[in-house]
Amino acid sequence: MRISEASRASGVSARSLRHYEDEGLIVPGRFSNGFRDYCQSTIDRVLVIRSLLESGLPVRLIREVLPGLTDGSDAGTEVVCSEFLHEVQGHRDRLAARIAVLSGQQAALDAYLREARRTDL
């Protein structure tokens, strides 16, 4: 299928599909005229990529683990999963630390606003 059809089928913009290709996450086939040709397995891969990106994982991590998640084989799955889970845990921990900092900043702003409103009366 062409890029417009792949975009509709996957719910991902044509621009994102091109970006995934530029990042080496997908490799669509080509028609003789040079247009991209997306097969169902590429669409399935795009759905996995989209899900991982929506989870906040960086492209670098997705690129590293994606072959083991989408190639359909079990070869090396335990190692890939173990390393991937370790990376995901690290990403999650960094995210939790950022949330804690932001929560502290929000609490400080709330306190400032409360004080400012109280003295405004």
PyMOL commands that place a pseudoatom at each C-alpha (Angstrom):
pseudoatom trace, name=CA, resn=MET, resi=1, chain=A, elem=C, hetatm=0, pos=[0.000, 0.000, 0.000]
pseudoatom trace, name=CA, resn=ARG, resi=2, chain=A, elem=C, hetatm=0, pos=[1.108, 3.567, -0.622]
pseudoatom trace, name=CA, resn=ILE, resi=3, chain=A, elem=C, hetatm=0, pos=[1.979, 6.012, 2.130]
pseudoatom trace, name=CA, resn=SER, resi=4, chain=A, elem=C, hetatm=0, pos=[-1.492, 7.618, 2.238]
pseudoatom trace, name=CA, resn=GLU, resi=5, chain=A, elem=C, hetatm=0, pos=[-3.102, 4.195, 2.667]
pseudoatom trace, name=CA, resn=ALA, resi=6, chain=A, elem=C, hetatm=0, pos=[-0.520, 3.212, 5.281]
pseudoatom trace, name=CA, resn=SER, resi=7, chain=A, elem=C, hetatm=0, pos=[-1.214, 6.445, 7.116]
pseudoatom trace, name=CA, resn=ARG, resi=8, chain=A, elem=C, hetatm=0, pos=[-4.948, 5.683, 7.233]
pseudoatom trace, name=CA, resn=ALA, resi=9, chain=A, elem=C, hetatm=0, pos=[-4.383, 2.052, 8.196]
pseudoatom trace, name=CA, resn=SER, resi=10, chain=A, elem=C, hetatm=0, pos=[-1.979, 2.876, 11.031]
pseudoatom trace, name=CA, resn=GLY, resi=11, chain=A, elem=C, hetatm=0, pos=[-3.402, 6.180, 12.244]
pseudoatom trace, name=CA, resn=VAL, resi=12, chain=A, elem=C, hetatm=0, pos=[0.070, 7.706, 11.854]
pseudoatom trace, name=CA, resn=SER, resi=13, chain=A, elem=C, hetatm=0, pos=[0.684, 10.719, 9.621]
pseudoatom trace, name=CA, resn=ALA, resi=14, chain=A, elem=C, hetatm=0, pos=[2.624, 10.328, 6.386]
pseudoatom trace, name=CA, resn=ARG, resi=15, chain=A, elem=C, hetatm=0, pos=[5.192, 12.697, 7.860]
pseudoatom trace, name=CA, resn=SER, resi=16, chain=A, elem=C, hetatm=0, pos=[5.647, 10.386, 10.865]
pseudoatom trace, name=CA, resn=LEU, resi=17, chain=A, elem=C, hetatm=0, pos=[6.004, 7.379, 8.572]
pseudoatom trace, name=CA, resn=ARG, resi=18, chain=A, elem=C, hetatm=0, pos=[8.789, 9.179, 6.704]
pseudoatom trace, name=CA, resn=HIS, resi=19, chain=A, elem=C, hetatm=0, pos=[10.395, 10.112, 10.035]
pseudoatom trace, name=CA, resn=TYR, resi=20, chain=A, elem=C, hetatm=0, pos=[10.286, 6.475, 11.214]
pseudoatom trace, name=CA, resn=GLU, resi=21, chain=A, elem=C, hetatm=0, pos=[11.998, 5.517, 7.971]
pseudoatom trace, name=CA, resn=ASP, resi=22, chain=A, elem=C, hetatm=0, pos=[14.648, 8.249, 8.386]
pseudoatom trace, name=CA, resn=GLU, resi=23, chain=A, elem=C, hetatm=0, pos=[15.324, 6.970, 11.918]
pseudoatom trace, name=CA, resn=GLY, resi=24, chain=A, elem=C, hetatm=0, pos=[15.767, 3.410, 10.625]
pseudoatom trace, name=CA, resn=LEU, resi=25, chain=A, elem=C, hetatm=0, pos=[12.712, 2.116, 12.475]
pseudoatom trace, name=CA, resn=ILE, resi=26, chain=A, elem=C, hetatm=0, pos=[10.946, 0.900, 9.325]
pseudoatom trace, name=CA, resn=VAL, resi=27, chain=A, elem=C, hetatm=0, pos=[12.074, 0.022, 5.825]
pseudoatom trace, name=CA, resn=PRO, resi=28, chain=A, elem=C, hetatm=0, pos=[9.165, 0.089, 3.408]
pseudoatom trace, name=CA, resn=GLY, resi=29, chain=A, elem=C, hetatm=0, pos=[9.506, -1.520, 0.019]
pseudoatom trace, name=CA, resn=ARG, resi=30, chain=A, elem=C, hetatm=0, pos=[9.501, 0.534, -3.150]
pseudoatom trace, name=CA, resn=PHE, resi=31, chain=A, elem=C, hetatm=0, pos=[7.381, 0.405, -6.275]
pseudoatom trace, name=CA, resn=SER, resi=32, chain=A, elem=C, hetatm=0, pos=[9.197, 0.598, -9.609]
pseudoatom trace, name=CA, resn=ASN, resi=33, chain=A, elem=C, hetatm=0, pos=[8.388, 4.324, -9.737]
pseudoatom trace, name=CA, resn=GLY, resi=34, chain=A, elem=C, hetatm=0, pos=[10.133, 4.857, -6.380]
pseudoatom trace, name=CA, resn=PHE, resi=35, chain=A, elem=C, hetatm=0, pos=[6.983, 5.310, -4.293]
pseudoatom trace, name=CA, resn=ARG, resi=36, chain=A, elem=C, hetatm=0, pos=[6.999, 3.626, -0.899]
pseudoatom trace, name=CA, resn=ASP, resi=37, chain=A, elem=C, hetatm=0, pos=[5.167, 0.308, -0.574]
pseudoatom trace, name=CA, resn=TYR, resi=38, chain=A, elem=C, hetatm=0, pos=[3.972, -0.584, 2.937]
pseudoatom trace, name=CA, resn=CYS, resi=39, chain=A, elem=C, hetatm=0, pos=[3.048, -4.177, 3.712]
pseudoatom trace, name=CA, resn=GLN, resi=40, chain=A, elem=C, hetatm=0, pos=[0.941, -5.308, 6.668]
pseudoatom trace, name=CA, resn=SER, resi=41, chain=A, elem=C, hetatm=0, pos=[3.990, -6.322, 8.700]
pseudoatom trace, name=CA, resn=THR, resi=42, chain=A, elem=C, hetatm=0, pos=[5.347, -2.771, 8.365]
pseudoatom trace, name=CA, resn=ILE, resi=43, chain=A, elem=C, hetatm=0, pos=[1.988, -1.385, 9.510]
pseudoatom trace, name=CA, resn=ASP, resi=44, chain=A, elem=C, hetatm=0, pos=[2.099, -3.749, 12.501]
pseudoatom trace, name=CA, resn=ARG, resi=45, chain=A, elem=C, hetatm=0, pos=[5.606, -2.514, 13.272]
pseudoatom trace, name=CA, resn=VAL, resi=46, chain=A, elem=C, hetatm=0, pos=[4.428, 1.118, 13.026]
pseudoatom trace, name=CA, resn=LEU, resi=47, chain=A, elem=C, hetatm=0, pos=[1.711, 0.369, 15.600]
pseudoatom trace, name=CA, resn=VAL, resi=48, chain=A, elem=C, hetatm=0, pos=[4.343, -1.003, 18.003]
pseudoatom trace, name=CA, resn=ILE, resi=49, chain=A, elem=C, hetatm=0, pos=[6.555, 2.043, 17.405]
pseudoatom trace, name=CA, resn=ARG, resi=50, chain=A, elem=C, hetatm=0, pos=[3.654, 4.400, 17.998]
pseudoatom trace, name=CA, resn=SER, resi=51, chain=A, elem=C, hetatm=0, pos=[2.736, 2.652, 21.233]
pseudoatom trace, name=CA, resn=LEU, resi=52, chain=A, elem=C, hetatm=0, pos=[6.313, 2.813, 22.508]
pseudoatom trace, name=CA, resn=LEU, resi=53, chain=A, elem=C, hetatm=0, pos=[6.673, 6.484, 21.563]
pseudoatom trace, name=CA, resn=GLU, resi=54, chain=A, elem=C, hetatm=0, pos=[3.378, 7.318, 23.278]
pseudoatom trace, name=CA, resn=SER, resi=55, chain=A, elem=C, hetatm=0, pos=[4.785, 5.646, 26.380]
pseudoatom trace, name=CA, resn=GLY, resi=56, chain=A, elem=C, hetatm=0, pos=[7.548, 8.240, 26.322]
pseudoatom trace, name=CA, resn=LEU, resi=57, chain=A, elem=C, hetatm=0, pos=[10.408, 5.963, 25.289]
pseudoatom trace, name=CA, resn=PRO, resi=58, chain=A, elem=C, hetatm=0, pos=[13.132, 7.638, 23.225]
pseudoatom trace, name=CA, resn=VAL, resi=59, chain=A, elem=C, hetatm=0, pos=[13.688, 6.657, 19.598]
pseudoatom trace, name=CA, resn=ARG, resi=60, chain=A, elem=C, hetatm=0, pos=[17.200, 5.432, 20.491]
pseudoatom trace, name=CA, resn=LEU, resi=61, chain=A, elem=C, hetatm=0, pos=[15.796, 2.829, 22.856]
pseudoatom trace, name=CA, resn=ILE, resi=62, chain=A, elem=C, hetatm=0, pos=[13.039, 1.814, 20.475]
pseudoatom trace, name=CA, resn=ARG, resi=63, chain=A, elem=C, hetatm=0, pos=[15.557, 1.379, 17.653]
pseudoatom trace, name=CA, resn=GLU, resi=64, chain=A, elem=C, hetatm=0, pos=[17.666, -0.922, 19.834]
pseudoatom trace, name=CA, resn=VAL, resi=65, chain=A, elem=C, hetatm=0, pos=[14.868, -3.177, 21.001]
pseudoatom trace, name=CA, resn=LEU, resi=66, chain=A, elem=C, hetatm=0, pos=[12.470, -3.115, 18.055]
pseudoatom trace, name=CA, resn=PRO, resi=67, chain=A, elem=C, hetatm=0, pos=[14.050, -5.936, 16.034]
pseudoatom trace, name=CA, resn=GLY, resi=68, chain=A, elem=C, hetatm=0, pos=[13.559, -8.345, 18.927]
pseudoatom trace, name=CA, resn=LEU, resi=69, chain=A, elem=C, hetatm=0, pos=[9.976, -7.239, 19.456]
pseudoatom trace, name=CA, resn=THR, resi=70, chain=A, elem=C, hetatm=0, pos=[8.785, -7.444, 15.864]
pseudoatom trace, name=CA, resn=ASP, resi=71, chain=A, elem=C, hetatm=0, pos=[10.818, -10.099, 14.051]
pseudoatom trace, name=CA, resn=GLY, resi=72, chain=A, elem=C, hetatm=0, pos=[8.516, -12.898, 15.167]
pseudoatom trace, name=CA, resn=SER, resi=73, chain=A, elem=C, hetatm=0, pos=[11.299, -15.124, 16.480]
pseudoatom trace, name=CA, resn=ASP, resi=74, chain=A, elem=C, hetatm=0, pos=[12.120, -16.020, 20.049]
pseudoatom trace, name=CA, resn=ALA, resi=75, chain=A, elem=C, hetatm=0, pos=[15.888, -15.956, 19.470]
pseudoatom trace, name=CA, resn=GLY, resi=76, chain=A, elem=C, hetatm=0, pos=[17.524, -13.868, 22.143]
pseudoatom trace, name=CA, resn=THR, resi=77, chain=A, elem=C, hetatm=0, pos=[14.183, -12.726, 23.517]
pseudoatom trace, name=CA, resn=GLU, resi=78, chain=A, elem=C, hetatm=0, pos=[15.186, -13.185, 27.162]
pseudoatom trace, name=CA, resn=VAL, resi=79, chain=A, elem=C, hetatm=0, pos=[18.334, -11.080, 26.731]
pseudoatom trace, name=CA, resn=VAL, resi=80, chain=A, elem=C, hetatm=0, pos=[16.519, -8.410, 24.719]
pseudoatom trace, name=CA, resn=CYS, resi=81, chain=A, elem=C, hetatm=0, pos=[13.661, -8.333, 27.213]
pseudoatom trace, name=CA, resn=SER, resi=82, chain=A, elem=C, hetatm=0, pos=[16.020, -8.153, 30.190]
pseudoatom trace, name=CA, resn=GLU, resi=83, chain=A, elem=C, hetatm=0, pos=[18.068, -5.332, 28.698]
pseudoatom trace, name=CA, resn=PHE, resi=84, chain=A, elem=C, hetatm=0, pos=[14.951, -3.573, 27.449]
pseudoatom trace, name=CA, resn=LEU, resi=85, chain=A, elem=C, hetatm=0, pos=[13.242, -3.822, 30.825]
pseudoatom trace, name=CA, resn=HIS, resi=86, chain=A, elem=C, hetatm=0, pos=[16.373, -2.445, 32.500]
pseudoatom trace, name=CA, resn=GLU, resi=87, chain=A, elem=C, hetatm=0, pos=[16.395, 0.507, 30.083]
pseudoatom trace, name=CA, resn=VAL, resi=88, chain=A, elem=C, hetatm=0, pos=[12.660, 1.082, 30.533]
pseudoatom trace, name=CA, resn=GLN, resi=89, chain=A, elem=C, hetatm=0, pos=[13.070, 1.013, 34.320]
pseudoatom trace, name=CA, resn=GLY, resi=90, chain=A, elem=C, hetatm=0, pos=[15.846, 3.599, 34.072]
pseudoatom trace, name=CA, resn=HIS, resi=91, chain=A, elem=C, hetatm=0, pos=[13.702, 5.784, 31.824]
pseudoatom trace, name=CA, resn=ARG, resi=92, chain=A, elem=C, hetatm=0, pos=[10.782, 5.433, 34.234]
pseudoatom trace, name=CA, resn=ASP, resi=93, chain=A, elem=C, hetatm=0, pos=[12.997, 6.349, 37.204]
pseudoatom trace, name=CA, resn=ARG, resi=94, chain=A, elem=C, hetatm=0, pos=[14.257, 9.480, 35.437]
pseudoatom trace, name=CA, resn=LEU, resi=95, chain=A, elem=C, hetatm=0, pos=[10.680, 10.396, 34.600]
pseudoatom trace, name=CA, resn=ALA, resi=96, chain=A, elem=C, hetatm=0, pos=[9.624, 9.903, 38.254]
pseudoatom trace, name=CA, resn=ALA, resi=97, chain=A, elem=C, hetatm=0, pos=[12.466, 12.188, 39.374]
pseudoatom trace, name=CA, resn=ARG, resi=98, chain=A, elem=C, hetatm=0, pos=[11.365, 14.881, 36.924]
pseudoatom trace, name=CA, resn=ILE, resi=99, chain=A, elem=C, hetatm=0, pos=[7.775, 14.535, 38.150]
pseudoatom trace, name=CA, resn=ALA, resi=100, chain=A, elem=C, hetatm=0, pos=[8.955, 14.962, 41.754]
pseudoatom trace, name=CA, resn=VAL, resi=101, chain=A, elem=C, hetatm=0, pos=[10.820, 18.159, 40.834]
pseudoatom trace, name=CA, resn=LEU, resi=102, chain=A, elem=C, hetatm=0, pos=[7.824, 19.508, 38.929]
pseudoatom trace, name=CA, resn=SER, resi=103, chain=A, elem=C, hetatm=0, pos=[5.495, 18.622, 41.811]
pseudoatom trace, name=CA, resn=GLY, resi=104, chain=A, elem=C, hetatm=0, pos=[7.743, 20.547, 44.177]
pseudoatom trace, name=CA, resn=GLN, resi=105, chain=A, elem=C, hetatm=0, pos=[7.709, 23.531, 41.852]
pseudoatom trace, name=CA, resn=GLN, resi=106, chain=A, elem=C, hetatm=0, pos=[3.938, 23.334, 41.577]
pseudoatom trace, name=CA, resn=ALA, resi=107, chain=A, elem=C, hetatm=0, pos=[3.584, 23.230, 45.374]
pseudoatom trace, name=CA, resn=ALA, resi=108, chain=A, elem=C, hetatm=0, pos=[5.850, 26.270, 45.697]
pseudoatom trace, name=CA, resn=LEU, resi=109, chain=A, elem=C, hetatm=0, pos=[3.765, 28.186, 43.151]
pseudoatom trace, name=CA, resn=ASP, resi=110, chain=A, elem=C, hetatm=0, pos=[0.544, 27.161, 44.915]
pseudoatom trace, name=CA, resn=ALA, resi=111, chain=A, elem=C, hetatm=0, pos=[1.951, 28.456, 48.211]
pseudoatom trace, name=CA, resn=TYR, resi=112, chain=A, elem=C, hetatm=0, pos=[3.034, 31.704, 46.564]
pseudoatom trace, name=CA, resn=LEU, resi=113, chain=A, elem=C, hetatm=0, pos=[-0.422, 32.202, 45.009]
pseudoatom trace, name=CA, resn=ARG, resi=114, chain=A, elem=C, hetatm=0, pos=[-2.160, 31.486, 48.302]
pseudoatom trace, name=CA, resn=GLU, resi=115, chain=A, elem=C, hetatm=0, pos=[0.031, 34.029, 50.071]
pseudoatom trace, name=CA, resn=ALA, resi=116, chain=A, elem=C, hetatm=0, pos=[-0.360, 36.610, 47.326]
pseudoatom trace, name=CA, resn=ARG, resi=117, chain=A, elem=C, hetatm=0, pos=[-4.149, 36.270, 47.354]
pseudoatom trace, name=CA, resn=ARG, resi=118, chain=A, elem=C, hetatm=0, pos=[-4.246, 36.484, 51.135]
pseudoatom trace, name=CA, resn=THR, resi=119, chain=A, elem=C, hetatm=0, pos=[-2.294, 39.729, 51.208]
pseudoatom trace, name=CA, resn=ASP, resi=120, chain=A, elem=C, hetatm=0, pos=[-4.398, 41.159, 48.362]
pseudoatom trace, name=CA, resn=LEU, resi=121, chain=A, elem=C, hetatm=0, pos=[-7.497, 41.270, 50.575]
for i in range(1, 121): cmd.bond("trace and resi %d" % i, "trace and resi %d" % (i + 1))
show_as sticks, trace
zoom trace
